[in-house]
């Protein structure tokens, strides 16, 4: 069946969406035997969960080189009956693990990359790197991948025990921190045929995700000039660094005329070697973000003119490389309402007084005051009366945006961190290997597993989720792939400006 045929078929499901909009799907009032089997399996395998999450934390790997982390998850899944395919979209650390056959097909997203320069000792509430400048799990991806794999295995175990038909897939998606993995896997059709995607992310609240994220684009601009002696013959030189500086200045002036929600960040990876030589080559690296993809496109078109102007002013040549592109995240209310119900059936994570005492010390390290419990044991229900695009927008991006416009996504957030913990900080790293982080990660495995089983046994929810999805596309326009077909997966050196062996802490 062609993609167009699939879309036509799904538009016929719109009446189901209308029913769901007004009446809501009828969710179960308690855990089914299959759900109970899944949650029991998760509890019984906490030691294995902890060991894998700690291993990935102990071996933080940057985007595209997560060899140990992905191998650990693949081994975990293979030992529990999943068939493994490696190297998706040309990325050696990307994989798909499959259990079962037939419909429905429920997919879990697993992430496992770390962040640069965030090495930090676990459980220590002062900045204390293990290795200065080395990577660290400042986004909790050591828990992310482990929880997703655990949820998938638990659902598969329950399916086997209860005779439930269908397919479970775990998509091992590398390079989320650079917004690469899912973008290229989505373009290449790796997720095709999946009915619903389930995902989650560490944070400071227990909630189902019913919000959007910023659309995103990353680009590198190169300027090519002419070398000359900076003192003896400057008139013969054409400075590529001057072009970079003028482009950056032009972008700063552009900011005044953009919507306040837009975000532009840049660094200059290359600008010459010595002041005595007119730099013949320089490079600047940009991120663009905004609530809607059309807004990012507007900035991108203007940015190209700024770059061309900088090249004209300096008599240099300009080239650019698009690294990655993603839409804003499209939420799905049908799935979010179901997920919220499943969370409440399973319950929030629980923490001991010692856990909360540690959390209070983390909050103190941030210079904050908080009279309530540091690690939340509440489940926050979003405002389901809102509809996209008039939903909250998280001021960050991830690489799920394009995928969410093609397949409905159910997402969760779990309180693996204390209130006020900023993302991409050493405070995140110090918490995600501790008992509170592990407990919350284990709990989200249960939320995901029971949600998958609910979808497996109640196809009307899947139909309603697709009907809602189809209505959005009918109102907002059909999905158009924003990543050009000729753009290849960026290399590690393009992303980080160095070779993997030169990362601090890497084994030589």
PLY file of the C-alpha trace (Angstrom):
ply
format ascii 1.0
element vertex 508
property float x
property float y
property float z
element edge 507
property int vertex1
property int vertex2
end_header
0.00 0.00 0.00
1.40 3.44 -0.91
1.79 6.24 1.64
-1.00 8.16 -0.17
-3.33 5.15 0.10
-2.57 4.85 3.78
-3.39 8.50 4.34
-6.69 8.18 2.46
-7.58 5.16 4.57
-6.78 7.01 7.76
-8.94 9.98 6.82
-11.91 7.59 6.79
-11.26 7.16 10.49
-12.07 10.79 11.27
-15.58 9.94 12.56
-13.92 7.84 15.24
-11.91 10.92 16.22
-15.12 12.91 16.56
-16.47 10.26 18.91
-13.28 10.31 20.98
-13.22 14.12 21.07
-16.64 14.34 22.67
-16.95 11.06 24.54
-13.40 9.87 25.09
-12.27 6.26 24.79
-13.44 3.85 27.47
-10.28 2.97 29.40
-10.14 0.03 31.78
-10.79 0.57 35.46
-7.97 -1.66 36.61
-4.89 -3.52 35.51
-5.65 -6.54 33.36
-3.88 -9.87 34.00
-1.49 -9.06 31.15
-0.69 -5.66 32.65
-0.17 -7.23 36.06
2.19 -9.77 34.51
4.19 -6.98 32.87
4.53 -4.85 35.99
5.46 -7.92 38.05
8.17 -8.85 35.53
9.59 -5.34 35.76
9.72 -5.45 39.56
11.32 -8.89 39.54
14.03 -7.66 37.16
14.94 -4.44 38.95
18.49 -5.68 39.58
19.01 -6.19 35.84
17.49 -2.78 35.10
19.81 -1.11 37.60
22.88 -2.90 36.26
22.21 -1.82 32.65
21.35 1.78 33.55
24.49 2.06 35.68
26.65 0.50 32.94
25.47 3.06 30.39
26.01 5.87 32.93
29.52 4.56 33.63
30.30 4.52 29.89
29.00 7.85 28.57
29.32 8.02 24.79
28.65 10.93 22.46
26.37 10.92 19.41
27.07 8.27 16.75
29.72 6.42 18.79
27.46 4.82 21.45
28.95 1.39 20.76
28.99 0.06 24.33
25.58 1.47 25.22
23.77 0.20 22.14
25.47 -3.20 22.42
24.33 -3.49 26.03
20.71 -2.79 25.10
20.78 -5.09 22.08
22.16 -7.92 24.21
19.43 -7.34 26.81
16.73 -7.48 24.15
18.21 -10.46 22.28
18.41 -12.51 25.49
14.68 -11.89 25.93
13.56 -13.10 22.51
13.94 -10.03 20.29
15.44 -10.24 16.81
18.04 -7.54 16.17
18.81 -5.52 13.05
21.84 -3.20 13.24
23.16 -0.20 11.39
19.96 1.55 10.41
20.32 4.56 8.07
24.07 3.99 7.93
24.53 4.61 11.66
26.39 1.69 13.28
24.81 2.31 16.71
21.21 2.43 15.43
19.13 -0.73 15.69
15.65 -2.22 15.53
14.69 -5.05 17.90
11.51 -6.97 17.03
9.29 -9.39 18.96
6.15 -11.08 17.62
4.41 -10.60 14.29
1.34 -9.03 12.74
-0.77 -6.10 13.83
-0.81 -3.95 15.80
2.82 -2.80 15.76
3.83 -0.84 18.85
7.23 0.83 18.84
9.39 2.03 21.73
12.07 4.68 21.29
15.39 4.11 23.06
18.06 6.79 23.40
21.50 6.35 24.95
23.87 9.16 23.94
25.59 11.44 26.42
26.65 15.10 26.35
30.16 16.58 26.06
32.02 18.05 29.05
29.51 16.88 31.67
31.54 14.29 33.57
30.38 14.25 37.19
30.54 11.89 40.14
27.26 10.21 41.07
25.50 11.20 44.27
27.83 14.16 44.88
26.06 17.52 45.17
29.02 19.67 44.26
30.58 19.95 40.80
33.17 17.16 40.74
34.10 15.72 37.34
35.33 12.14 37.15
37.46 13.16 34.15
37.69 16.86 33.32
36.07 17.61 29.98
34.74 14.07 29.49
31.12 13.29 28.53
28.33 12.68 31.02
24.65 11.72 30.97
23.24 15.21 31.43
19.87 14.22 29.95
19.33 10.89 31.68
19.64 8.77 28.56
21.23 5.97 30.58
17.73 5.57 32.04
15.88 6.40 28.83
17.14 3.48 26.77
17.03 1.07 29.69
13.44 1.91 30.59
12.22 1.60 27.01
13.91 -1.77 26.50
12.59 -3.02 29.86
9.04 -1.91 29.02
9.19 -3.64 25.64
10.48 -6.90 27.14
7.85 -6.83 29.88
5.08 -6.28 27.32
6.44 -9.13 25.20
6.55 -11.45 28.21
2.92 -10.61 29.04
1.86 -11.12 25.42
3.38 -14.58 25.41
1.82 -15.46 28.74
-1.66 -14.19 27.82
-1.70 -15.16 24.13
-1.86 -11.59 22.84
-1.04 -11.15 19.16
0.94 -8.31 17.63
4.44 -6.91 17.25
6.67 -5.02 19.65
9.60 -3.04 18.28
12.38 -1.18 20.03
14.01 1.49 17.89
17.53 2.16 19.11
17.99 5.79 18.07
21.48 7.25 18.49
22.53 10.90 18.40
19.41 12.47 19.91
21.49 15.17 21.61
22.53 16.41 18.16
19.02 15.78 16.73
20.28 13.33 14.15
19.19 9.73 14.77
15.42 9.70 14.35
15.49 12.39 11.66
17.44 10.19 9.25
15.75 6.95 10.34
12.37 8.58 9.71
13.38 9.87 6.28
14.68 6.41 5.37
11.45 4.63 6.34
12.78 2.74 9.37
9.57 3.46 11.36
7.19 2.62 8.50
4.39 0.24 9.43
4.41 1.17 13.14
0.94 1.96 14.50
1.92 3.88 17.65
5.26 5.03 19.07
5.80 5.11 22.85
8.56 7.18 24.40
9.52 9.09 27.54
12.08 11.47 28.99
13.62 12.05 32.43
12.63 15.26 34.18
11.22 16.68 37.43
7.54 15.79 36.94
5.46 12.65 36.49
3.19 13.41 33.57
2.01 12.32 30.18
3.39 14.53 27.44
0.76 16.77 25.89
2.84 19.63 24.60
4.94 20.56 21.62
8.65 21.25 21.23
10.52 23.74 19.09
11.14 23.05 15.41
14.85 22.94 14.69
17.56 23.23 12.05
21.35 23.03 12.33
23.74 24.32 9.67
27.44 24.97 9.27
28.65 27.89 7.14
32.13 27.87 5.67
33.92 30.92 4.32
36.87 30.54 1.97
39.30 33.46 1.65
42.93 33.96 0.69
46.01 33.61 2.85
48.58 36.42 3.17
51.10 37.81 5.64
48.96 39.86 8.01
51.64 42.56 8.49
53.72 42.57 5.32
51.02 42.01 2.70
47.52 42.30 4.18
46.18 43.76 0.93
46.69 40.37 -0.71
44.63 38.54 1.90
40.87 37.99 2.15
39.90 37.01 5.67
37.44 34.17 6.11
37.33 35.04 9.80
36.14 38.56 8.95
33.30 36.99 6.99
32.30 34.80 9.96
32.37 37.80 12.29
30.27 39.89 9.91
27.77 37.10 9.46
27.45 36.69 13.22
27.01 40.46 13.60
24.29 40.43 10.95
22.51 37.62 12.75
22.62 39.61 16.00
20.90 42.51 14.25
18.38 40.06 12.77
17.30 38.98 16.27
15.54 42.30 16.86
13.08 41.49 14.08
12.23 37.90 14.98
9.42 36.61 17.16
10.45 36.40 20.80
9.93 32.63 20.89
12.63 32.04 18.27
16.07 30.90 19.39
19.37 31.23 17.51
22.66 29.91 18.92
26.08 29.66 17.32
29.72 28.79 17.89
32.74 29.36 15.68
34.60 26.04 15.44
37.34 27.34 13.12
38.79 30.82 12.74
42.41 30.52 11.76
45.62 29.35 13.40
47.77 32.44 14.05
47.19 36.23 14.00
50.21 36.58 11.73
48.37 34.96 8.85
45.15 36.19 7.21
42.77 33.22 7.86
41.92 31.56 4.53
39.21 29.39 6.09
36.69 29.90 8.90
33.48 28.20 9.95
30.45 29.07 12.06
27.89 26.56 13.36
24.24 27.58 13.90
21.11 26.18 15.53
17.73 27.73 14.66
14.64 27.00 16.76
11.06 28.27 16.77
7.61 26.94 17.74
6.63 26.23 14.11
8.63 24.87 11.19
7.43 27.70 8.90
9.08 30.17 11.29
12.37 28.26 11.13
12.17 28.26 7.32
11.70 32.05 7.36
14.81 32.53 9.50
16.77 30.08 7.36
16.03 31.96 4.13
17.01 35.28 5.73
20.14 33.71 7.25
21.36 32.64 3.81
21.17 36.25 2.62
23.12 37.41 5.68
25.83 34.84 4.88
25.93 35.90 1.22
26.26 39.53 2.33
29.17 38.68 4.61
30.92 36.93 1.73
30.35 39.92 -0.59
31.71 42.37 1.99
34.91 40.36 2.43
35.37 39.07 -1.12
35.29 35.50 0.15
33.28 32.48 -0.99
30.55 30.96 1.15
29.34 27.36 1.34
27.07 25.67 3.84
26.14 22.19 5.08
22.71 21.31 6.49
23.25 18.83 9.32
19.69 18.09 10.45
16.13 19.43 10.29
13.04 18.63 12.35
9.48 19.84 12.70
7.89 20.81 15.97
6.44 17.85 17.89
2.81 17.05 17.08
0.97 15.83 20.22
-1.86 13.31 20.23
-4.63 13.87 22.76
-6.19 10.41 22.34
-2.95 8.71 23.31
-2.12 11.25 26.01
-5.47 10.71 27.75
-4.97 6.95 27.63
-1.42 7.32 28.94
-2.58 9.55 31.78
-5.10 6.90 32.80
-2.47 4.15 32.69
-0.10 6.22 34.83
-2.79 6.65 37.46
-3.56 2.93 37.44
0.08 2.03 38.02
0.89 4.94 40.31
3.73 7.44 40.70
7.22 6.49 41.86
7.77 6.38 45.61
10.86 7.67 47.40
12.32 7.09 50.86
13.16 9.89 53.32
16.83 9.33 52.41
16.01 9.82 48.73
14.27 13.09 49.51
17.13 14.23 51.76
19.53 13.77 48.85
17.11 15.64 46.61
17.02 18.55 49.05
20.82 18.76 48.86
20.62 18.92 45.05
18.10 21.78 45.25
20.37 23.55 47.73
23.27 23.24 45.25
21.11 25.20 42.79
20.58 28.03 45.29
16.85 27.37 45.39
14.32 26.95 48.20
11.52 24.38 47.97
9.22 23.40 50.83
7.54 20.48 49.08
9.06 17.06 48.34
12.19 17.37 46.14
11.35 14.23 44.12
7.75 14.45 43.03
5.34 11.63 43.88
2.42 13.38 42.17
1.03 12.73 38.71
0.39 15.97 36.84
-2.53 15.85 34.38
-2.20 18.27 31.44
-4.96 20.49 30.10
-6.65 18.22 27.58
-9.04 20.99 26.54
-6.23 22.60 24.53
-5.59 21.56 20.93
-2.49 21.94 18.78
-1.02 24.42 18.01
-2.46 26.09 21.13
-0.73 23.74 23.55
2.27 24.45 25.81
5.61 24.53 23.99
8.68 23.21 25.76
11.63 25.52 25.07
13.78 22.74 23.71
13.88 20.44 20.69
14.33 16.75 20.05
14.56 14.57 16.97
11.01 13.19 17.26
9.36 16.09 15.44
9.28 14.68 11.91
8.31 11.24 13.21
5.39 12.70 15.19
3.91 14.10 11.97
3.94 10.62 10.43
3.01 8.31 13.34
1.08 9.14 16.55
3.35 9.30 19.59
2.61 8.67 23.26
5.19 10.20 25.59
5.79 10.23 29.33
7.89 12.30 31.71
9.13 10.91 35.02
10.59 12.60 38.11
14.08 11.14 37.95
15.36 14.56 39.00
14.50 17.07 41.70
12.48 20.18 41.20
14.48 22.99 39.49
17.13 20.65 38.05
18.27 22.30 34.80
18.74 20.06 31.80
22.26 19.43 30.51
23.81 20.19 33.91
26.10 18.33 36.30
23.15 18.17 38.70
21.35 15.90 36.21
24.42 13.68 35.88
24.83 13.30 39.64
21.23 12.03 40.02
20.67 9.59 37.15
22.67 6.73 38.65
21.28 7.13 42.18
18.41 5.17 43.71
15.80 7.93 43.16
16.61 8.14 39.45
16.61 4.36 39.07
13.28 4.02 40.91
11.56 6.61 38.73
13.02 5.09 35.56
11.74 1.67 36.58
8.27 3.10 37.22
8.07 4.66 33.77
8.85 1.21 32.33
5.58 0.07 33.88
3.64 3.02 32.44
4.94 2.26 28.97
4.43 -1.50 29.20
0.80 -1.30 30.35
0.09 1.37 27.72
1.45 -0.92 25.01
-0.72 -3.78 26.25
-3.77 -1.51 26.35
-3.16 -0.59 22.73
-2.58 -4.23 21.79
-5.95 -5.27 23.17
-8.01 -2.19 22.30
-7.53 -1.35 18.60
-10.22 1.34 18.78
-7.74 3.56 20.63
-5.23 3.17 17.81
-7.92 3.97 15.26
-8.98 7.04 17.22
-5.35 8.20 17.56
-4.89 7.92 13.79
-8.17 9.72 13.16
-7.00 12.60 15.33
-3.65 12.55 13.56
-5.37 12.63 10.17
-7.52 15.57 11.16
-4.44 17.59 12.11
-2.87 16.83 8.73
-6.10 17.78 6.97
-6.18 21.11 8.82
-2.45 21.94 8.82
-1.29 20.33 5.59
0.14 16.93 4.72
3.58 16.00 5.96
6.42 17.12 3.71
9.87 15.75 4.44
11.97 18.76 5.52
15.33 16.98 5.33
16.69 17.12 1.78
17.31 13.70 0.26
20.92 14.53 -0.58
21.82 15.35 3.03
23.80 12.51 4.56
24.18 11.58 8.22
26.79 14.02 9.57
30.07 12.61 10.75
31.19 12.72 14.36
33.80 15.29 13.39
31.14 17.51 11.78
29.07 17.40 14.98
31.84 17.93 17.51
34.81 19.33 15.62
37.11 16.51 16.71
37.73 12.83 16.18
36.17 10.32 18.63
39.58 9.30 19.95
40.25 12.90 20.97
37.26 13.12 23.31
38.57 13.52 26.89
38.41 10.17 28.66
38.31 8.15 25.44
40.53 5.09 25.41
43.42 5.66 23.01
0 1
1 2
2 3
3 4
4 5
5 6
6 7
7 8
8 9
9 10
10 11
11 12
12 13
13 14
14 15
15 16
16 17
17 18
18 19
19 20
20 21
21 22
22 23
23 24
24 25
25 26
26 27
27 28
28 29
29 30
30 31
31 32
32 33
33 34
34 35
35 36
36 37
37 38
38 39
39 40
40 41
41 42
42 43
43 44
44 45
45 46
46 47
47 48
48 49
49 50
50 51
51 52
52 53
53 54
54 55
55 56
56 57
57 58
58 59
59 60
60 61
61 62
62 63
63 64
64 65
65 66
66 67
67 68
68 69
69 70
70 71
71 72
72 73
73 74
74 75
75 76
76 77
77 78
78 79
79 80
80 81
81 82
82 83
83 84
84 85
85 86
86 87
87 88
88 89
89 90
90 91
91 92
92 93
93 94
94 95
95 96
96 97
97 98
98 99
99 100
100 101
101 102
102 103
103 104
104 105
105 106
106 107
107 108
108 109
109 110
110 111
111 112
112 113
113 114
114 115
115 116
116 117
117 118
118 119
119 120
120 121
121 122
122 123
123 124
124 125
125 126
126 127
127 128
128 129
129 130
130 131
131 132
132 133
133 134
134 135
135 136
136 137
137 138
138 139
139 140
140 141
141 142
142 143
143 144
144 145
145 146
146 147
147 148
148 149
149 150
150 151
151 152
152 153
153 154
154 155
155 156
156 157
157 158
158 159
159 160
160 161
161 162
162 163
163 164
164 165
165 166
166 167
167 168
168 169
169 170
170 171
171 172
172 173
173 174
174 175
175 176
176 177
177 178
178 179
179 180
180 181
181 182
182 183
183 184
184 185
185 186
186 187
187 188
188 189
189 190
190 191
191 192
192 193
193 194
194 195
195 196
196 197
197 198
198 199
199 200
200 201
201 202
202 203
203 204
204 205
205 206
206 207
207 208
208 209
209 210
210 211
211 212
212 213
213 214
214 215
215 216
216 217
217 218
218 219
219 220
220 221
221 222
222 223
223 224
224 225
225 226
226 227
227 228
228 229
229 230
230 231
231 232
232 233
233 234
234 235
235 236
236 237
237 238
238 239
239 240
240 241
241 242
242 243
243 244
244 245
245 246
246 247
247 248
248 249
249 250
250 251
251 252
252 253
253 254
254 255
255 256
256 257
257 258
258 259
259 260
260 261
261 262
262 263
263 264
264 265
265 266
266 267
267 268
268 269
269 270
270 271
271 272
272 273
273 274
274 275
275 276
276 277
277 278
278 279
279 280
280 281
281 282
282 283
283 284
284 285
285 286
286 287
287 288
288 289
289 290
290 291
291 292
292 293
293 294
294 295
295 296
296 297
297 298
298 299
299 300
300 301
301 302
302 303
303 304
304 305
305 306
306 307
307 308
308 309
309 310
310 311
311 312
312 313
313 314
314 315
315 316
316 317
317 318
318 319
319 320
320 321
321 322
322 323
323 324
324 325
325 326
326 327
327 328
328 329
329 330
330 331
331 332
332 333
333 334
334 335
335 336
336 337
337 338
338 339
339 340
340 341
341 342
342 343
343 344
344 345
345 346
346 347
347 348
348 349
349 350
350 351
351 352
352 353
353 354
354 355
355 356
356 357
357 358
358 359
359 360
360 361
361 362
362 363
363 364
364 365
365 366
366 367
367 368
368 369
369 370
370 371
371 372
372 373
373 374
374 375
375 376
376 377
377 378
378 379
379 380
380 381
381 382
382 383
383 384
384 385
385 386
386 387
387 388
388 389
389 390
390 391
391 392
392 393
393 394
394 395
395 396
396 397
397 398
398 399
399 400
400 401
401 402
402 403
403 404
404 405
405 406
406 407
407 408
408 409
409 410
410 411
411 412
412 413
413 414
414 415
415 416
416 417
417 418
418 419
419 420
420 421
421 422
422 423
423 424
424 425
425 426
426 427
427 428
428 429
429 430
430 431
431 432
432 433
433 434
434 435
435 436
436 437
437 438
438 439
439 440
440 441
441 442
442 443
443 444
444 445
445 446
446 447
447 448
448 449
449 450
450 451
451 452
452 453
453 454
454 455
455 456
456 457
457 458
458 459
459 460
460 461
461 462
462 463
463 464
464 465
465 466
466 467
467 468
468 469
469 470
470 471
471 472
472 473
473 474
474 475
475 476
476 477
477 478
478 479
479 480
480 481
481 482
482 483
483 484
484 485
485 486
486 487
487 488
488 489
489 490
490 491
491 492
492 493
493 494
494 495
495 496
496 497
497 498
498 499
499 500
500 501
501 502
502 503
503 504
504 505
505 506
506 507
